[in-house]
Each structure stands twice: as structure tokens, then as C-alpha cells.
């Protein structure tokens, strides 16, 4: 599903008056989630899931087919944990 398709779905399900209004709502939602994750806050949406951040440790590895190694610095990564309710709905089809 493309972003345009998703905006149309949001317009239909949210009964928005136009695609522009629905797109504005999608942008507001994604911007708000991003802003909270940058602050390392957790967002829990009951029945949907939880957006959070996790600290990832430094990692070293070897490039396949060569003797070269690399080191990936420690960083913070976004994480999403699906709720049981959403998991059950998707599994039921």
C-alpha cells in the first residue's frame, strides 16, 4: 500500500471531507510519533501497540568475502511492539 492509498483509506475510515484533510491528519500522527521517539518517550495505543526506543550496543562484524571488519557505533533505534488484540485480528484475517 502506498502513502496515497493509505491517505484514501484514512479519509474513508475517518470520514474526512477531503484527501488533503486526511493527509494532514496522517502527517500530524507520524510527526507526533517521531517527536515523542526523539525524546525517547514511549507511546502506547491500547488495542494497537506500543512505539518505543531501544539502546543498541556497539557491534563489530566482518564483511563477507574479505578480511575487512567494521564497527557499528552504539545508537538508539525505534521499536514497535504489536498488541495482542491487533495480532489476533490480523491472524483471523
PyMOL commands that set and color helices and strands:
alter all, ss='L'
color gray80, all
select helices_A, chain A and resi 3-14+19-38+84-92
alter helices_A, ss='H'
color red, helices_A
select strands_A, chain A and resi 43-45+49-56+59-62+69-72+75-82
alter strands_A, ss='S'
color yellow, strands_A
deselect
rebuild
show_as cartoon
